[in-house]
């Protein structure tokens, strides 16, 4: 997994904006069998990206 983020203050008092990005690396294998025989086997590499933002208030 790769991850990067930053907190950006919006003003001098109490508001801020957190930004975050993540990239996952996932590999999987699916096997389909008919009785004792493997009918199909596939391998997949997944790489979803997740981006998040929010608002924080300090008090």
N, C-alpha and C positions, 0 to 999 in steps of 0.2 A: 504494500500500500504506500502511496505517496500522498503527502498532505502538506498544504500551505495555508496560512491564514494571517489575518492582520486585524487589529482593532483601530478604527479611525474615530478620533474624537470629533463630534459635530459642533460643539461650542465649548467655551471655557468652563461652564458650570457642571453639567451632569449628564449630557447625552452622548452616546457613541454608537458606532455601527461596526459590528463584527462581521467580517467576510471570511469564508472558508471554502477551499476546494480540495476534493479528495479523488484519487484514482485508485481503483481496486484491480487486482490481477487474480483471476479465478480460472482454474482449469477443471474440467469435469469430463467424465466418460460415461456414456449411456450404453447399456447392453440389453438387447432384446433376444430372448431365447424361445425356441419352439421345442418343448420337451427338454432333451439334453443337448440340443444343437444350438449354437449361437447363430441367430438369423441376421442380426445387424449389430454392429458396434460402431459408435461414433464418438469422436473427441471434439470438445469445444473449448475455446479460450474466450473468456468473457472479460471485458475491461470497462465496466461502468464508471462514469464520472458523476460525482455528486457535488453540487455547489449549494452553499447555504449562506444566508444573510440574516441579520437580526437587528434588534435595537436594544441597547442597554441604558438603564437610568440609574445613576448613582445618587443615593440620598443618605 
